[in-house]
Structure formats: structure tokens, C-alpha cells
Amino acid sequence: MFTSVLVGVDRSEHAKAALKEAIDIARTQHAALTVLVAYDTVMSWGPVSPLPQSLTTTSSPAAVAKPRPFPTS
């Protein structure tokens, strides 16, 4: 039984499929889901501007996962 699931995503089709699977696993196992977003600021068509600070932080405490101790057994 999983207690937490970590999935890394980018803009690829493989990442979209992995995210769908991770959501399904987390939902059926009642596990915490952490999504790690990866992107590069230097693209082949030029640099990408960083996100505004207002979009990188959440104003809803419910949206922030609470750390849990790592199970020892």
C-alpha cells in the first residue's frame, strides 16, 4: 500500500500519462500526491519569463501538503 506518490511532469505526452496514473494510484490507495513540475527557462525559441511570484505561491493553506513522518516499518 502506498502512503505517498511523487510524479515529475513536464510538457511531454509521457508526463501527462504518468500524471494520470499517479492520480489513479493516489486516489485508490488514499495516498498523498506530490507533483514535481520541471521546466527549462531556455527553450529553442528563446528564454521563457519566470512566473510572477503571485502564481508560484498559494494563498490557500489547504492546497499545501502537510509534511508527515517517514514510516519506519
Secondary structure by P-SEA (a helix, b strand, c coil): cccbbbbbbcccaaaaaaaaaaaaaaaaacbbbbbbbbbbccccccccccccccccccccccccccccccccc
